[in-house]
Amino acid sequence: MQNEETSYPGVETHAETLAAAAPVRKRPKPGERRVQILQALAAMLEQPGAERVTTAALAARLDVSEAALYRHFASKAQMFEGLIDFIEQSVFTLVNQILEREGATGPQQAARILTLLVQFAERNPGMTRVMVGDALVFENERLQQRMNQFFDKIEATLRQVLRGTAAADGSATPTVDAQVRAAALTAFVVGQLQRFTRSGFRRAPSEHLEATIALIV
């Protein structure tokens, strides 16, 4: 299948989104300070090879005390939950737009979802470390569970859009075929994101993306 190169205007960087939401003030309002904390955490995660981000390092970056951080977030886990919320809302808002677009076949929708995920990761390196779990190794286990559920939902969506194609192709087991294909596509995109982080963000996940998607979708 020939994949079309699609740019999703809604795929913004975490810094762009948060910066737009947080006007510069000497004394930010409570909501704005929360945004600034998340923005700083995301920026620290974008540093290739960065070690575990501590609240002390985060506070130092913001030039505030650790106690000031905890006035806005009950724990560091809650800060990471804020980043995961951003990932989920950004990605699935755009996935829903893809699904609602009329005239697209199942494989076309699947290709667009893969492209969306790769574009989001490439534009948000710090978020990619959260998505693949690198940034969550020393954190609360429920954070990794949330990211696992995120990719489970992606896989379920791919399975849904591909089932009709399998049935139209005359498959005797369209549900099983769609499930196998969706699992393979999800594993592919996760692998692209992992390679991106392992390379210190030097190997872009979009490298040869169009040609690869044409082979596997």
HELIX and SHEET records of a PDB file:
HELIX    1   1 HIS A   14  ALA A   21  1                                   8    
HELIX    2   2 PRO A   30  LEU A   45  1                                  16    
HELIX    3   3 THR A   55  LEU A   62  1                                   8    
HELIX    4   4 GLU A   66  TYR A   70  1                                   5    
HELIX    5   5 LYS A   76  GLU A  100  1                                  25    
HELIX    6   6 GLY A  106  ARG A  123  1                                  18    
HELIX    7   7 PRO A  125  MET A  131  1                                   7    
HELIX    8   8 ASP A  134  LEU A  136  5                                   3    
HELIX    9   9 GLU A  141  ALA A  168  1                                  28    
HELIX   10  10 PRO A  174  ARG A  198  1                                  25    
HELIX   11  11 LEU A  209  ILE A  216  1                                   8    
END                                                                             
